[in-house]
Amino acid sequence: MRRRDFIKGIAAAVPAAAFANRAAAVPTGWREFEITYRIVLRDPKPPTRLWVPVPQDALDYQRVADLTWHPPVEARVIWEEASRAPIVSIAWADPAWGAREAVIVARVMTRDRSGFYRDASHEELAEALRPTASTPTDGIVLAKAREIVGSRTAPLEKARAIYDWIVDNTFRRAETRGCGLGNVGFMLETGDLGGKCADINSLFVGLARAAGLPARDFFGIRVADSHVTKSLGKSGDITKAQHCRAEVYIEDKGWFPVDPADVRKVVLEEGGPIDSDKVRELRERLFGNWEMNWVGFNYARDFTLPGQTQGPVGFLMYPYAETADAIVDPLDPAGFAYTITSREVA
């Protein structure tokens, strides 16, 4: 039985309590982190529903050790249909239930990722080629992918050409809210190639899919300081440390990690020119490697949450809530209100 199927079985059996504790000694080469969400919905009009993205198992580099929650009302784990990602769903239907508060704690083990991971099902690869509302694979996206790839036929060479084009032609915009929108067609149609990780890495995914390469965004959050460079890490209060990455499937080799958005982040935040030794070294590193001071939540794009009335959502990387007549702004954690903290478990 796959580990995520095991978790699913536990969640179905104990929908209002918690996962069984599967904590064990951390294997050599792995790190373990505890991530705590504290959520207080301020005077919402009932009924109120809350959806919180939580970590999932991922290939051979991320394992969920434990997941618990402590709301005063009914809660359960639901599963996004396409990516099978876990989401904690909580509903407050009656104002008599009092304060709308929740605490969710996840313990996750990670190890740094490098190179290829071969295992992938036909269904998984088909999903990683599927166009979505934010990530079309025809029109201007297809035209740009063909222009970038040119006469290249080798999958890894095509992926590298797209990666380099994005590093050279996009830029990180500091004033972009959250992580951006990840609307690939809009970026290419307007020529506005600025934004943050959900914009830049989604552009890689869209162009790769249009070039016939299965690819996907992986939405998550930074949980520790970086050993590579300062701007690529965050520990303690990680409420605003969300970050999405991207990966591409190379035929006969496997899933391959990339992160062109973080190259542009270092250029902006650390003041290094694109042709500096530091940025050139980082460009090479982030084509095929991920430092796992980051935890992934899900691959889901352009979907409606189970029970959601005001969807769909482009992606789920922040806590999301709806009241009877409004969406609570997920990019305003102070007004929402929520905090997310992390600590490394010794």
N, C-alpha and C positions, 0 to 999 in steps of 0.2 A: 504493500500500500504506500502510495506517495505521501510524503510528510504533510503536504497541504490538505490531502484528502483526510488524513488523520485528524488534523485540526478542525476540518469541516465537520467531521463526525462528533467531535467533542462539543463544538458550538451548537450542533443540532440537539444534542442530548442535554446540554445545560445552557439554554438560551439566555437566561436572566442572571447568570452568576459570573462564571469566568472559565477560561481554559484551565485544564488540569496543569499543575505545575510540572514542567518537564526540565527544570533547571538541572544541570549537571556540571562537572568540571569542564572548564574551557579547554579545548584541545590546543596543543602546541601550534603556534602560528596564527591563532585566532584571538580576537578581542571581544569583550562583551560590554554592551552599553544598556543602561536603563533610561528609557524615555518616558517622561511623565507629562500628560496633558491635564491641565486644570481649567475647567470651563464653567463659566457662570453666565447664563443668558439673562440680560438685564431687562426686566419688566416686559417680556414679550407678550403679545396677545395670543392666548391659547386658541387652538391647539398649537403646540410647538414640536418640531422634529429636528433632530440633530444627526448628522452623519460625519464620522471622523475617520480619515484614512489611517490605517495602521500598517506596520511592516508585514511583509510576506516572505516566505522562503524564496530564494533566487539562486538557480543553478547550483554551483558548488562554492559560492562565496558569501552567502547570507543565510542564517538559520534563526528562526524565531524560537527562543527558549521558553518564553512565558508571556501571557497576556491576561491582565485582570482589569476589572472596572468596578467602580463603586458609586453608581447612581442610586438615588432613593426610589427609582421607578423601574419599569421594565426596560431591559436592554437586550440586544442580541447582535450576533455577527451575521452580516449579510455578505453576498458574494457577487461582485460585478461579473456580468454574464460572460464577456469575452475573455478577460484576462484572469478570471477566477481570483481576484484580489480581495482580501478581507477588509470590511468596513464595519466599524461599530455604529449601530443605529440605535438611537434612543428617542422615545416619544413621550411627551407630556400632554395628555389629552384633556386633563381636568385641572383647572386652576387650584382646586383644593389640595393638589399634590404638593403645593408649596414651591420652594426655591428650585429653579431649574439649574441644577449643578451636576457636574460629573467629573470624576477623576479616572483617567485611564493610564495604566502603566504597562509598557512593553519592554521586555528584555530580549535583546537581539545580539547574536554573535556574527562577526564579520571577519573576513580576511582579505588582504589586498588581491586585486584581480589583474591578471596579465595574460594576454594571448587569447587563444580560442577555446571555446567549450562546445563540443561536438553535438551533444544531444539536443534534438528538436523534433517535434512531431509534425506531420503534414498539416494538421489543423493550426498549429502554432505559426508555421511559416505562412500559411494562407492568410491568417489574421494580420501578420506583419507586412503583407503586401496590399491590404485592403485600403482603398481611399476612404476618407472621412470628410465631414464638412469643413474641418480646419486643415486637413491634409489631403487635398485633391492630388491626383496623379496624372491628370490630363491638362490640356490647354497650356498656359504659360509655364506651369511646373514641368510638364513633359518637355516642352521646348527648351527650357533652361537646362534640364538634366542632360538632354542630348548635346547641347552646346558644350557643357562642361566635360562630359565623358568623351566626346569626340569619337575617335576610332578605337578606343580602348575596348577590349573584350574580357580581359581577366577581371573577375569580381573584385579582388583586393585592390587592383589598380583603379577601377572605377570608384570604389569607396574612398581611396586616397585623393583622387582628383576632386571629388565633391567636398571632402574635408578641407583640403587646402583652399579651394575656392571660397568656402565659408569663412575660414580664418582670415583670408586676405580681403574680403569684400564686406563683411558685416562689422558692426561695432556695438559695444555695450553702451546703453543709454541709462545714465544713473537715475533719471527722473521717472522712468517706466515704473508703474505700480506693480507691486508683487514681483512675479517672475515673467510678466508679459502675458500675451494671449495665445501665441503659437499659431497664428493664422497665416499659413504659408502662402496661400494664393494672394492675400492682401499685400503681403510684403513684396512679392515679386511684381504684382500689378502696379503698385505705387512707386516701386523703387526704393521704399523706405526699409533699409536693411538693418536698422538699429533696434535694440531692445535688450532683453535679458535672456536667461537660459531657456525658458519655454519658447521664445521666439527663435533663437539661434539654433538650438539643438533640434527643434521641430522642423526647421528648414532643412537640416541635414536629413532627417527622417523622410520628409516629403520628396526631396530630390533623389534619395537612394531608392525609395519605392518606385518612383517614376522611371528610374534606370533599371528596374527589374531586380533590385536587391531587397530582400526582406529586412525591415528595420523597424525600430520602435523606440518611443520615449520611455524612460523609467523615471517616474516622479517620486521625489523623496525629500530628505532633509539632512543637513550636515549635523554631526553629533560630537565632533571632537576637533581640536586644533590640528592643523596640517603639518606634516613633516616635510612637505615639499616647498610651500611658500605661504606666507601669512594670510593672504586674502582668500585662500581656498579651504579655510577651516573655521569652525565655531564650536564653542563648548559652553556649558552652563546654561544661560538663557538662550535658547535656540528658536524662540518664537518667530523670528523673521529670517531663519536660516534655510528656508526651503530651496531646493535645487533639483532640477531634472537633468538627467543624463541621456545618452543615446547609445544604442548598439545596433549592429548590422550583422546579418548572417552571410557568411562567405561560403559558397558551395564547396563541399568536400573538406571544409576546415571547421566551421562552427560559428557560434555567436562571438562577436568581436566588439569590445568596448571602445567608445570614442567620447570626447567631450570638447568640441571646438569652442563652446560658449565659455568655458573656463580659461581658455587661452585669451579671449577678448576681455574677460574679467581682470586678469592680471595686467594686461596692457593698460586698462583704464585706471585701476585702483593702485597699482604699484609704479605707474609712470614709466614702464619700459617700452621703448619703441619696438615695433613689430619685428625689426631685423636685429634686435639685440641678442646677445648670446643666451641670456636667460629665457627669452621668449622662444627662440629657436629650439632650445632644449626642451621647454615645456610643450611646444607643438609636437615634437617627436614623442614625448612621453604620453601625451593624451590621445594619441592614435594607437590604441592597444592596451592601455593600462588605466585602472582606476585605483586611487588611494581610498581604502574603505573606512575613512573617517566620516562616512555618509551612509545612510540607511535608505533603501528603496521601499516605496509603498505599493505602486501599481503601474501598469502600462496603459490604463484605460484612457480613451479619447472619445469625445463627443458622444456622450451617453446620458441616459436618464437614470437617476438613482431609484431603487425600489421604494415606492411610496412618495416620491418627489412630485410636486404639483406644478412647480415653476421652472422645470428644466427645459432642455438638457443643459449639462455643464460641459465645458470644453475639456476639462481635466479635473481631477480631485487630488490636490496637494495640501489644501488648507481645510480646517474644520468648516463645515457648511451647515447652515441652519435656515429653516423656513418657519415663519409664523403663519397665522391664518391669512394674512394679506401682504406679506413682504418677505424678501430675502434679507437675512442679516449679513451685512457686509463682511465677507471673510478676510478682506485685506485690511481691516481695522480691528486688530486684536484687542486694543484698549476699549473700544466701544462694544465689541462682541459680547462678553470679554473672554479672552483665553490667554494662557501662557503655556509654553512648551519648554521643558528643561531636559538636559541630558547629563549623565555622569557615567564615567567608565567604571565598571565593576572590577575590583581587584581580583 
